[in-house]
Amino acid sequence: MEWTRAKDWLIGAVGMVLVLGAATAITWWVVSDPSTGVEAAPAPSPTAGERVPEAKPPAGLGTDEVWLADVALDAGTLAAAGSVLHDVRAVGQDVVTGPDGMVAQRLTVDATVPFEVVAGKLGDGTVVRAAEGGQVMVVRTVEALGRQLAVTATGTVEADAGRLVVEPRSIDLGGPGIVSDAVGAVVNRLVTIEHDIEGLPEGLVLQDVAVQEDGFRARLSGEDVKLGP
């Protein structure tokens, strides 16, 4: 229940930041006058190609609702119980806030999942780091056939059914190749990573993931995503 409360608080906090941003923008629009000087260059899009051109409010927008064509949120670190994300960039489109909360018709989130977060799910002493060729390396001690084995596995990362998955392509047990091959099938599942990215609003699905020096760079997106309670 502690994790549920923390997650609800986090989602509510994100929604509050966006609400405050919307309120500030509306207040500025009301109290300021149109400029009569040289027109300023348009502000760059939050993410290239994602801004809605000539966007118009949805039909039937209530008098107690506020609509924003797009809203962007940046955070160096986002933390929730048991989960940390770095370099978070969220872009919402067709965002409506009202009595029922804040909902983004479309929401895209780019974030980095630190290697240590993923390693922690595999057990103490596990190390996950970048390897050559855009691959990832997993180093851990496992128990197989009644013995403790130091394993180094290298594999590729992909988004599979909404999860971050690292499938080993090679496994090294530090001994002769024939030994590694014989035991490899047993330890394969112990160095396979299947990780759910946590701490974000429900409705977001992992679309793409890549390995970088400090972690897994992930892109998630969803439709009709509720940003607050």
C-alpha positions in Angstrom: 0.0 0.0 0.0 3.0 2.3 0.7 4.0 2.0 -3.0 0.4 2.8 -4.1 0.3 5.9 -2.0 3.7 7.1 -3.3 2.6 6.4 -6.9 -0.7 8.3 -6.4 1.2 11.2 -4.9 3.7 11.3 -7.8 1.0 11.3 -10.5 -0.9 14.0 -8.6 2.3 16.1 -8.3 2.9 15.8 -12.1 -0.7 16.8 -12.7 -0.3 19.8 -10.3 2.8 21.1 -12.1 0.9 21.0 -15.4 -2.1 22.7 -13.9 0.0 25.5 -12.5 1.7 25.9 -15.9 -1.7 26.1 -17.5 -2.9 28.7 -14.9 0.2 30.8 -15.4 -0.3 30.8 -19.2 -4.0 31.8 -18.9 -3.2 34.6 -16.4 -0.5 36.0 -18.7 -2.9 35.9 -21.7 -5.6 37.8 -19.7 -3.4 40.6 -18.2 -1.2 41.3 -21.2 -1.9 43.2 -24.4 -0.9 42.1 -27.9 2.5 43.3 -28.9 2.5 46.1 -31.5 6.2 45.9 -32.3 8.1 43.4 -34.4 6.7 39.9 -34.1 8.8 37.5 -32.2 9.9 34.3 -33.7 7.6 31.4 -32.8 8.8 29.3 -29.8 10.3 26.0 -30.8 8.1 22.9 -30.5 8.5 20.8 -27.3 9.6 17.9 -29.5 10.2 18.3 -33.2 7.2 17.2 -35.3 4.9 16.7 -32.2 3.3 20.1 -31.9 -0.3 20.2 -33.3 -0.4 22.8 -36.1 -3.5 25.1 -36.2 -4.9 23.2 -33.2 -8.4 24.1 -32.1 -10.2 23.5 -28.9 -12.5 20.4 -28.9 -16.1 20.9 -29.5 -18.2 20.9 -26.3 -15.5 22.3 -24.1 -17.2 23.1 -20.7 -17.1 26.5 -19.1 -15.3 24.9 -16.1 -12.7 23.2 -18.3 -9.3 24.5 -19.7 -7.8 23.2 -22.9 -4.2 23.4 -23.9 -2.9 22.4 -27.4 0.3 21.1 -25.9 2.1 21.0 -22.6 5.7 20.1 -21.9 7.3 19.0 -18.6 11.1 18.5 -18.0 12.6 16.9 -14.9 16.2 16.0 -14.3 15.1 13.2 -11.9 11.7 11.6 -11.2 11.6 9.4 -8.1 8.9 7.1 -6.7 9.1 4.3 -4.2 11.4 1.7 -5.7 11.9 3.5 -9.0 14.0 6.4 -10.4 14.1 7.9 -13.9 16.5 10.6 -15.2 16.3 13.2 -18.0 12.5 13.0 -18.2 10.7 14.8 -21.0 6.9 14.6 -21.2 4.9 16.2 -24.0 1.1 16.2 -23.8 -1.2 17.1 -26.6 -4.9 18.1 -26.4 -4.8 18.4 -22.7 -8.1 19.2 -20.9 -8.3 20.0 -17.2 -11.5 20.3 -15.3 -13.6 18.9 -12.4 -12.7 15.4 -13.5 -9.0 16.0 -13.4 -6.4 16.5 -16.2 -6.4 14.2 -19.2 -4.0 14.3 -22.2 -5.4 12.9 -25.4 -1.9 12.0 -26.4 1.1 11.8 -24.1 4.7 11.0 -25.0 7.5 10.5 -22.3 11.2 10.1 -23.0 13.2 9.0 -19.9 16.4 7.2 -18.9 16.1 4.1 -16.7 19.4 4.0 -14.7 21.3 0.7 -15.0 21.3 0.3 -11.2 17.5 0.4 -11.0 17.4 -2.6 -13.4 20.3 -4.4 -11.7 18.6 -4.1 -8.3 15.7 -6.2 -9.6 18.1 -9.1 -10.4 19.7 -9.3 -6.9 22.5 -7.9 -4.8 25.9 -7.7 -6.5 24.4 -7.6 -10.0 26.0 -5.1 -12.4 24.4 -3.9 -15.6 26.3 -1.7 -18.0 26.6 -0.7 -21.6 28.6 -3.0 -24.0 29.9 -2.5 -27.5 27.6 -2.4 -30.5 24.6 -0.9 -28.6 24.3 -4.0 -26.4 24.1 -4.4 -22.6 26.2 -6.5 -20.3 24.9 -8.2 -17.1 27.4 -9.5 -14.5 26.1 -11.5 -11.6 26.6 -14.6 -9.5 24.0 -17.3 -10.0 23.3 -20.7 -8.5 23.1 -23.5 -11.1 23.4 -27.3 -10.8 24.2 -26.8 -7.1 27.1 -24.4 -7.6 27.7 -20.7 -7.4 28.8 -19.4 -10.8 30.1 -15.9 -11.8 28.3 -15.1 -15.1 28.9 -12.4 -17.7 26.1 -12.2 -20.2 25.9 -9.8 -23.2 22.7 -9.2 -25.1 20.4 -6.8 -26.9 17.6 -4.7 -25.5 14.1 -4.3 -27.0 10.6 -3.2 -26.1 8.4 -6.4 -25.9 4.8 -6.2 -24.9 5.3 -3.0 -23.1 8.3 -4.2 -21.1 12.1 -3.6 -21.3 13.6 -6.9 -22.2 17.3 -7.9 -22.4 17.8 -11.2 -24.1 21.3 -12.7 -23.7 23.2 -13.5 -26.9 26.4 -14.8 -25.3 27.1 -16.1 -21.8 30.6 -16.5 -20.3 31.2 -18.5 -17.1 34.9 -17.8 -17.1 35.8 -21.4 -18.0 36.4 -23.5 -21.1 33.9 -22.8 -23.9 32.4 -26.3 -23.7 31.5 -25.8 -20.1 30.0 -22.4 -20.7 27.9 -23.8 -23.5 26.7 -26.8 -21.4 25.6 -24.6 -18.5 24.5 -21.6 -20.5 21.0 -22.9 -21.1 20.5 -23.3 -17.3 21.6 -19.8 -16.4 20.1 -18.1 -19.4 16.9 -17.3 -17.6 18.8 -16.0 -14.6 20.4 -13.2 -16.6 17.4 -12.4 -18.8 15.9 -9.0 -17.9 12.2 -8.2 -18.1 11.6 -4.8 -16.5 8.4 -2.8 -16.2 9.1 1.0 -16.1 7.3 2.3 -13.0 6.3 5.7 -11.6 4.5 7.0 -14.6 0.7 7.5 -15.2 -1.2 4.5 -16.3 -1.9 4.1 -20.0 1.6 4.7 -21.1 3.2 1.8 -23.1 6.9 1.4 -23.9 7.4 1.8 -27.6 11.2 1.9 -28.0 14.3 1.5 -25.9 18.0 1.8 -26.6 21.2 1.4 -24.5 23.3 4.5 -23.7 26.2 5.1 -21.3 24.1 5.8 -18.2 21.1 3.6 -18.7 18.3 2.6 -21.0 16.7 5.4 -22.9 13.0 4.7 -23.2 10.1 6.2 -25.1 6.6 5.6 -23.9 3.3 6.9 -25.3 -0.4 6.6 -24.7 -3.8 8.1 -25.4 -6.4 9.5 -23.0 -3.8 9.4 -20.2 -5.1 10.8 -16.9 -2.4 13.0 -15.4 -4.0 13.6 -12.0 -6.5 12.2 -9.6 
